[in-house]
Amino acid sequence: MSVSRCNSFVAVDVETANSDRGSICQIGVVSVEQGQIVDEWQTLVDPGTPFSDRNVSIHGLTAGDVEFAPAFNGIYDCLMSKLTGKIVACHTMFDRSALRAACSIYRLDEANCLWLDTAQVVRKTWNQFSQKGYKLDKIATYLGIEFSHHDALEDARASALVLLRAVEETGLSVWQWQQGQTPNRPVTKTSHPRV
């Protein structure tokens, strides 16, 4: 990968209809080239399964909102065109596992991409978040990033901005982060708490 593309990536976020990770009802994707947001895309998705009250209370989406939306296999080609061959950032690997589950439901291939967990980047960049407090809304507040939490596009954009701030803070490129490099300062190693 060339130096000019070291900070090029896409950030993705999904919302789900219920506790089944494959029940994706909204997807947001933000494309970043050389450290600048260049494109944003979002779509509602009909998960073909009921919405739980708990999930509706989190993101506000209901079955009525996705009544005329495509199923996951209807947006798959467009989504893959945005993810394939890219570094794909998401805040915790929930989004990756949700996309994997949705692909499994429809017997589709998973995205051929390189994944990067921005929650892990946060934990290794800012010592005060190494053990707890690294949920997206908490770190966004700390960094002064305003967004509407639990909207897929807003969350994807916030994740992208958090990653860019970590790049600025550490001097490590997105490519270096994805390859497993870490800042040259000690951070307490802990088990992964639930976020």
Residue pairs with C-beta under 8 A, 6 or more apart in sequence:
1 175
4 34
5 33
5 34
5 175
6 173
6 174
6 175
6 176
7 32
7 34
7 35
7 164
7 167
7 173
7 174
7 175
8 32
8 33
8 34
8 86
8 87
8 174
9 32
9 86
9 87
9 88
9 89
9 116
9 160
9 163
9 174
10 29
10 30
10 31
10 32
10 82
10 83
10 86
10 87
10 88
10 89
11 29
11 30
11 32
11 88
11 89
11 90
11 118
11 156
11 157
11 159
11 160
11 163
12 27
12 28
12 29
12 30
12 83
12 88
12 89
12 90
12 95
12 99
12 156
13 27
13 28
13 90
13 91
13 95
13 152
13 153
13 155
13 156
13 159
14 24
14 26
14 27
14 28
14 94
14 95
14 98
14 99
14 152
15 24
15 25
15 26
15 55
15 58
15 59
15 61
15 150
15 151
15 152
16 22
16 23
16 24
16 25
16 47
16 55
16 98
17 23
17 24
17 25
17 47
17 49
17 50
17 51
17 52
17 55
17 61
17 63
18 47
18 49
18 50
18 51
18 52
18 54
18 55
19 52
19 54
19 55
20 49
20 101
21 94
21 97
21 98
21 100
21 101
21 102
22 47
22 72
22 98
22 101
22 102
22 104
22 105
23 47
23 49
24 45
24 47
24 72
24 98
24 99
24 102
25 44
25 45
25 46
25 47
25 51
25 59
25 61
25 65
25 66
25 69
26 42
26 43
26 44
26 45
26 59
26 61
26 151
26 152
27 42
27 43
27 45
27 75
27 79
27 152
28 40
28 41
28 42
28 151
28 152
28 153
28 154
28 155
28 156
28 157
29 40
29 41
29 42
29 79
29 82
29 83
29 153
29 156
30 37
30 39
30 40
30 41
30 153
30 156
30 157
30 159
30 160
31 37
31 38
31 39
31 40
31 41
31 82
32 38
32 160
32 164
35 164
35 167
37 157
37 160
40 153
40 156
40 157
41 78
41 82
41 153
42 152
42 153
42 156
43 69
43 70
43 75
43 78
44 61
44 65
44 66
44 69
45 66
45 69
45 70
45 71
45 72
45 75
46 66
46 67
46 69
46 70
46 71
47 66
47 71
47 72
48 71
50 63
51 61
51 62
51 63
55 61
56 62
58 150
59 150
59 151
60 150
71 106
72 102
72 103
72 105
72 106
73 106
73 108
76 103
76 106
76 108
79 111
80 111
83 111
83 113
84 111
84 112
84 113
85 112
85 113
86 113
86 114
87 113
87 114
87 115
87 116
87 174
87 175
87 178
88 96
88 111
88 113
88 114
88 115
88 116
89 115
89 116
89 117
89 118
89 159
89 160
89 163
89 174
90 96
90 115
90 116
90 117
90 118
90 159
91 117
91 118
91 119
91 136
91 155
91 158
91 159
91 162
92 117
92 119
92 195
93 115
93 117
96 115
99 110
99 111
100 110
102 108
103 109
103 110
114 178
115 178
116 163
116 174
116 177
116 178
118 159
118 162
118 163
118 166
119 134
119 135
119 136
119 195
121 162
121 163
121 166
121 177
122 129
122 134
122 139
122 162
122 166
123 129
123 130
123 131
123 134
123 187
124 130
124 182
124 183
124 187
125 166
125 169
125 170
125 183
126 139
126 142
126 169
127 185
127 187
127 188
129 138
129 139
129 142
130 187
130 188
130 190
131 188
131 190
131 193
132 193
133 139
134 195
135 195
136 149
136 155
136 158
136 159
136 162
137 149
139 162
140 146
140 147
140 149
140 158
140 161
140 162
143 161
143 162
143 165
145 158
145 161
145 162
145 165
147 154
147 155
147 157
147 158
148 154
149 155
149 158
163 174
163 177
166 172
166 177
167 173
167 174
167 177
170 183
172 181
172 182
172 183
